Amino acid sequence: MTRRNVSDDEELDPLKIRRKVEDYSPDPADWLAPHHMSATETSLRLARWLLARKLVVSDIHVALTGHELTRRNTPRFPVERFLAERSVSRLDRGAEDDWQGRYLLHGASHALRLHADRDEGDVVATLVNGRRLVAQVSRGVVGETRSPAEHRMLRAVIGRAVTFEHYEPSDWGAAVVPRNSRFRLLAARWRRAPLMERAGLLILTVDRVGMVDGFPPQVTPLSTSGHPQPIQTEEESWRLS
């Protein structure tokens, strides 16, 4: 192994902290790794699903605060392009002139409003039953694993949902994780826990084929006619060429 060249100042400075230089790929598509979903991707997929199935009567506010958007010197999650690939077009830009602002899914009646406020729920919208959904979202593995990571991640996001301080009396709190077999089994079991049932906290799982599980049956699509206009299904291919 070749020792890297250092300056005389570096050699003589005993207080200088030398850190490993991370070798990050320059390709932002790496955030869509086959076996992992970031919190940003999970939030955007949940929000798009709500719009596509006409389950909301308000704009959807999405807070994107994950390290995939905030960490310096790494490829950022390509929010605008991710949404454009899934028929969600940008309407305007926020004050920061970055990914923040309003977006509209083709054929939807309401918009996505993306922001970076850490004091808000990750995904917030009024549902067709009149209740406001306030969801806290976690990253996670979508492939099969033998580690206990799913237990820790689901417990952590449930804790965030339970301790959120800005609920209104009729709000529906939710803990949201990516879907894999272990998350699915844990969610099904923990939804039946006595205190979870009494609290009415939802546990939702989100996958990459356009499905979200965990909503109760009373949340149904809102239609003003017998034949609602269909909305284009999600395009699952990732095109960054």
VENNORDA-V86858 format. One record per backbone hydrogen bond with DSSP energy under -0.5 kcal/mol. CO is the residue of the C=O (numbers start at 1). NH is the residue of the N-H. Records with the same first field share a line. If there is no record, write none. Layout:
CO->NH ; NH
//
This chain:
7->11
8->12
9->13
10->13
12->14
13->16
16->18
17->19
20->22
22->24
26->28
27->30
28->31
29->32
30->33
31->38
33->36
35->142 ; 143
37->140
38->42
39->43
40->44
41->45
42->46
43->47
44->48
45->49
46->50
47->51
48->52
49->53
50->55
51->54
54->222
55->128
59->61
60->62 ; 113
61->63 ; 124
62->64 ; 115
63->65
66->69 ; 70
67->71
68->77
71->74
77->79
78->82
79->83
80->84
81->85
83->86 ; 88
84->87
87->89 ; 106
89->104
94->97
100->94
101->114
102->91 ; 92
103->112
104->89
105->108
110->105
111->60
112->103 ; 114
113->62
114->101
115->64
116->118
117->120
122->63
123->135
124->61
125->127 ; 133
126->57
127->130
131->127 ; 133
132->172
133->125
134->174
135->122 ; 123
136->176
140->37
148->151 ; 152
149->153
150->154
151->155
152->156
153->157
154->158
155->159
156->160
157->161
158->162
159->163
160->164
161->164
168->171
171->173
172->134
173->202
174->136
175->204
176->138
177->206
178->180
180->184
181->185
182->186
183->187
184->188
185->189
186->190
187->191
189->192
190->193
193->197
194->198
195->199
196->200 ; 201
202->175
204->177
205->213
206->179
211->207
213->205
216->219
218->220
234->236
237->239
238->240
//
